[in-house]
Amino acid sequence: MRQRLLLYARLARLDRPIGNFLLLWPMLWALWLAAEGWPRPGVLVVFVLGVLVMRAAGCVINDYADRDFDRHVKRTRERPLTTGAVTEREALNLFAVLCLVAFGLVLLMNRLTVLLSLVGVALAASYPFMKRHTHLPQVHLGAAFGWAAPMAFAAQAGEVTAMAWLVFVAAVVWATIYDTEYAMVDRDDDLKIGIKSTAILFGRQDRLMIGLLQVLMTLLLALIGWRAGLGAIYFLCLGLATGLFAYQQWLIRDRSREGSFRAFLNNNVYGGIIFAGIVLSYLFTG
């Protein structure tokens, strides 16, 4: 039993927490903005747990969808489902259990949040199949990750405001940035097996397109800070975060696997700095 649980944990990427943070940061931005400060403890706990559970579920269904492709990609060929250590039925059962746990958590929230969660599940479940049909799976991933923003506003404020949609759009743009960097790692393998991605779509213009998206992300976060009345601390943090975007451009300058992966990982720090700016602004100006 212990061995099976360890395999399930690997399938759900519990050994790779970076994805948890990339999901948590936009949700936390949204909760603090919805509450204009510290959110209700119950809402915070439910959303943190819900994000962690749904990220695990998303990893499981992603590996199920990619089980025939992952064996051809250097980075993924040792995943439990690909090697046969976990069966397809086990993966689907684990996905169903995780979704039920997440739904049980969201039932503790109001009706609007519950209804919005249904869209979130549909986005998460459909994302892994997008890379077969469109070169924009990174945008779909951003919608799945960013959907926590309107849900957070619904739970905390009882309504989905224009600010909620601004955070959602920022989350979509940000996910497109870092997941394109991530896709650059696998681009050669993906081209061989027919997987689509923004990294393939952008081609030799990948750095330019990522740079334009980084400019758009910076403008969106500046607009969010201005509309929310955040103070100088927030904009200082935004300036520091923008410096990290410049650093990511340097990391991907030669489009190497290592540099692209390091740029992807750097986004965790980026999200944390933006969150710190929001929290500190409310703390010292609220």
C-alpha positions as CSV (number, residue, x, y, z in Angstrom):
1,M,0.0,0.0,0.0
2,R,2.8,2.4,0.8
3,Q,4.4,1.7,-2.5
4,R,1.1,2.4,-4.4
5,L,0.6,5.7,-2.5
6,L,4.1,6.8,-3.4
7,L,3.4,6.1,-7.0
8,Y,0.1,8.0,-6.8
9,A,1.9,10.9,-5.2
10,R,4.4,11.0,-8.1
11,L,1.5,10.8,-10.6
12,A,-0.1,13.8,-8.9
13,R,3.3,15.6,-8.9
14,L,3.4,16.0,-5.1
15,D,7.2,15.7,-5.5
16,R,7.2,18.8,-7.7
17,P,5.6,21.7,-5.8
18,I,6.4,24.4,-8.4
19,G,3.1,23.9,-10.1
20,N,1.3,24.4,-6.8
21,F,2.8,27.8,-6.3
22,L,2.1,28.9,-9.9
23,L,-1.6,28.1,-9.3
24,L,-1.6,29.6,-5.8
25,W,-0.2,33.0,-6.6
26,P,-3.1,34.3,-8.8
27,M,-5.6,32.9,-6.5
28,L,-4.0,34.6,-3.5
29,W,-3.8,37.9,-5.5
30,A,-7.5,37.6,-6.1
31,L,-8.4,36.8,-2.5
32,W,-6.5,39.7,-1.1
33,L,-7.9,42.1,-3.7
34,A,-11.5,40.9,-3.1
35,A,-11.1,41.3,0.6
36,E,-9.1,44.5,0.3
37,G,-6.8,43.0,2.9
38,W,-6.8,39.7,4.8
39,P,-9.5,37.4,3.5
40,R,-11.8,35.4,5.8
41,P,-9.8,32.4,7.3
42,G,-12.3,29.8,6.2
43,V,-12.3,31.0,2.6
44,L,-8.5,31.1,2.5
45,V,-8.2,27.6,3.9
46,V,-10.7,26.2,1.4
47,F,-9.1,27.8,-1.6
48,V,-5.6,26.8,-0.7
49,L,-6.6,23.2,-0.2
50,G,-8.8,23.3,-3.3
51,V,-6.0,24.6,-5.5
52,L,-3.6,21.9,-4.2
53,V,-6.2,19.2,-4.8
54,M,-7.2,20.4,-8.3
55,R,-3.6,20.8,-9.3
56,A,-3.0,17.2,-8.4
57,A,-6.1,16.2,-10.3
58,G,-4.9,18.1,-13.3
59,C,-1.5,16.4,-13.3
60,V,-3.2,13.0,-13.2
61,I,-5.6,13.6,-16.1
62,N,-2.7,15.3,-18.1
63,D,-0.6,12.1,-17.7
64,Y,-3.5,10.0,-18.7
65,A,-4.1,12.0,-21.8
66,D,-0.4,12.0,-22.7
67,R,0.4,8.4,-21.8
68,D,1.2,7.5,-25.4
69,F,3.3,10.6,-26.0
70,D,5.3,10.8,-22.8
71,R,7.4,7.8,-23.6
72,H,8.9,9.7,-26.6
73,V,9.8,12.8,-24.5
74,K,13.1,12.7,-22.6
75,R,11.7,14.7,-19.6
76,T,8.5,12.5,-19.2
77,R,9.4,9.0,-20.2
78,E,9.8,7.8,-16.6
79,R,6.4,8.9,-15.4
80,P,4.4,6.2,-13.5
81,L,1.6,5.9,-16.1
82,T,4.1,5.8,-19.0
83,T,6.2,3.1,-17.5
84,G,3.1,1.0,-16.5
85,A,3.8,1.3,-12.8
86,V,0.3,2.8,-12.5
87,T,-2.6,1.5,-14.7
88,E,-5.0,3.7,-16.7
89,R,-7.9,2.6,-14.5
90,E,-6.0,3.6,-11.3
91,A,-5.2,7.0,-12.9
92,L,-8.9,7.7,-13.8
93,N,-10.0,6.5,-10.3
94,L,-7.5,8.8,-8.6
95,F,-8.6,11.7,-10.8
96,A,-12.3,11.1,-9.8
97,V,-11.4,10.9,-6.1
98,L,-9.4,14.2,-6.3
99,C,-12.2,15.9,-8.1
100,L,-14.8,14.8,-5.5
101,V,-12.5,16.0,-2.7
102,A,-12.2,19.4,-4.4
103,F,-16.0,19.6,-5.0
104,G,-16.6,18.7,-1.4
105,L,-14.4,21.7,-0.4
106,V,-16.2,24.1,-2.7
107,L,-19.6,23.0,-1.4
108,L,-18.5,24.9,1.8
109,M,-18.7,28.1,-0.2
110,N,-21.7,30.1,-1.6
111,R,-23.9,29.0,-4.5
112,L,-22.1,31.3,-7.0
113,T,-18.7,29.8,-6.2
114,V,-20.1,26.3,-6.6
115,L,-21.5,27.1,-10.0
116,L,-18.2,28.7,-11.1
117,S,-16.4,25.6,-10.0
118,L,-18.1,23.5,-12.6
119,V,-16.5,25.7,-15.3
120,G,-13.1,25.3,-13.5
121,V,-13.4,21.5,-13.6
122,A,-14.3,21.5,-17.3
123,L,-11.3,23.7,-18.1
124,A,-8.9,21.5,-16.1
125,A,-10.2,18.3,-17.6
126,S,-10.1,19.5,-21.2
127,Y,-6.7,21.2,-21.1
128,P,-4.6,18.0,-21.7
129,F,-6.4,17.3,-24.9
130,M,-5.9,20.8,-26.4
131,K,-2.3,20.2,-27.5
132,R,-3.6,17.8,-30.1
133,H,-5.9,20.4,-31.7
134,T,-4.5,23.8,-31.2
135,H,-1.1,25.6,-30.9
136,L,-2.6,27.5,-27.9
137,P,-2.8,25.0,-25.1
138,Q,-0.8,27.4,-22.9
139,V,-3.7,29.9,-23.2
140,H,-6.1,27.1,-22.2
141,L,-3.9,26.3,-19.2
142,G,-3.9,29.9,-18.2
143,A,-7.7,29.9,-18.3
144,A,-7.8,26.8,-16.1
145,F,-5.3,28.2,-13.6
146,G,-6.8,31.7,-13.7
147,W,-10.4,30.6,-13.1
148,A,-9.6,30.6,-9.4
149,A,-9.7,34.4,-9.6
150,P,-13.4,34.8,-10.3
151,M,-14.1,32.0,-7.9
152,A,-12.1,33.7,-5.2
153,F,-14.1,37.0,-5.7
154,A,-17.4,35.1,-5.6
155,A,-16.5,33.4,-2.3
156,Q,-15.0,36.4,-0.6
157,A,-17.0,39.3,-2.0
158,G,-20.2,37.5,-3.1
159,E,-19.8,38.8,-6.7
160,V,-17.5,38.7,-9.7
161,T,-16.4,42.2,-10.3
162,A,-14.4,43.8,-13.1
163,M,-11.3,43.5,-10.9
164,A,-11.8,39.7,-10.8
165,W,-11.8,39.5,-14.6
166,L,-8.6,41.7,-14.7
167,V,-6.9,39.3,-12.4
168,F,-8.2,36.4,-14.6
169,V,-6.8,37.9,-17.8
170,A,-3.5,38.6,-16.0
171,A,-3.3,35.0,-14.9
172,V,-4.0,33.8,-18.5
173,V,-1.2,36.0,-19.9
174,W,1.2,35.0,-17.2
175,A,0.6,31.3,-17.7
176,T,1.1,31.7,-21.4
177,I,4.5,33.3,-20.6
178,Y,5.8,30.7,-18.3
179,D,4.3,27.7,-20.0
180,T,5.7,28.8,-23.3
181,E,9.1,28.9,-21.6
182,Y,8.3,25.4,-20.3
183,A,7.3,24.2,-23.8
184,M,10.6,25.5,-25.2
185,V,12.3,22.7,-23.1
186,D,10.3,20.0,-25.0
187,R,10.0,21.7,-28.4
188,D,12.3,19.3,-30.3
189,D,10.5,16.3,-28.9
190,D,7.1,17.8,-29.5
191,L,7.8,18.5,-33.1
192,K,8.8,14.9,-33.7
193,I,5.6,13.4,-32.2
194,G,3.1,16.1,-33.4
195,I,2.3,17.9,-30.1
196,K,1.3,21.5,-30.6
197,S,2.4,24.5,-28.3
198,T,2.9,28.2,-28.4
199,A,6.7,27.5,-28.5
200,I,6.2,25.8,-31.8
201,L,3.7,28.4,-33.1
202,F,6.0,31.3,-32.2
203,G,9.1,29.6,-33.7
204,R,12.1,31.9,-34.0
205,Q,9.9,34.7,-32.7
206,D,9.5,33.0,-29.4
207,R,11.6,35.5,-27.4
208,L,9.9,38.5,-29.0
209,M,6.4,37.1,-28.3
210,I,7.3,36.2,-24.7
211,G,8.6,39.8,-24.4
212,L,5.4,41.3,-25.7
213,L,3.4,39.2,-23.3
214,Q,5.6,40.3,-20.5
215,V,5.0,43.9,-21.3
216,L,1.2,43.2,-21.4
217,M,1.4,41.4,-18.1
218,T,3.2,44.4,-16.5
219,L,0.6,46.8,-17.9
220,L,-2.2,44.6,-16.5
221,L,-0.7,44.4,-13.1
222,A,-0.1,48.2,-13.1
223,L,-3.8,48.7,-14.0
224,I,-4.8,46.3,-11.2
225,G,-2.7,48.2,-8.7
226,W,-4.1,51.5,-9.8
227,R,-7.8,50.4,-9.8
228,A,-7.3,48.8,-6.3
229,G,-5.6,51.9,-5.0
230,L,-2.5,50.0,-4.0
231,G,0.4,52.1,-2.8
232,A,4.0,52.7,-3.7
233,I,5.1,49.4,-2.1
234,Y,3.1,47.5,-4.7
235,F,4.5,49.4,-7.6
236,L,8.0,48.9,-6.2
237,C,7.4,45.2,-6.1
238,L,6.0,45.3,-9.6
239,G,9.3,47.0,-10.7
240,L,11.3,44.2,-9.1
241,A,9.1,41.6,-10.7
242,T,9.6,43.3,-14.1
243,G,13.3,43.0,-13.6
244,L,12.8,39.2,-13.3
245,F,11.1,39.3,-16.7
246,A,14.3,40.8,-18.1
247,Y,16.3,38.1,-16.3
248,Q,14.1,35.4,-17.9
249,Q,14.8,36.9,-21.4
250,W,18.5,36.6,-20.6
251,L,18.0,32.9,-19.5
252,I,16.2,32.0,-22.8
253,R,18.6,34.0,-25.0
254,D,20.1,30.8,-26.6
255,R,16.8,28.7,-26.3
256,S,18.7,26.0,-24.4
257,R,16.7,23.4,-22.4
258,E,18.4,24.3,-19.2
259,G,17.9,28.1,-19.6
260,S,14.3,27.7,-20.6
261,F,13.5,25.6,-17.6
262,R,15.3,28.0,-15.3
263,A,13.2,30.8,-16.8
264,F,10.1,28.8,-16.1
265,L,11.1,28.2,-12.5
266,N,11.9,31.9,-12.0
267,N,8.2,32.7,-12.3
268,N,7.5,31.3,-8.9
269,V,9.6,34.2,-7.4
270,Y,7.8,36.6,-9.8
271,G,4.4,35.5,-8.4
272,G,5.5,35.7,-4.8
273,I,6.9,39.3,-5.3
274,I,3.6,40.4,-6.7
275,F,1.7,38.8,-3.8
276,A,4.0,40.4,-1.3
277,G,3.4,43.8,-2.9
278,I,-0.4,43.4,-2.6
279,V,-0.2,42.2,1.0
280,L,2.2,44.9,2.2
281,S,0.2,47.6,0.4
282,Y,-2.9,46.7,2.3
283,L,-1.0,46.2,5.5
284,F,0.7,49.7,5.5
285,T,-2.0,51.7,3.8
286,G,-5.2,50.0,5.0
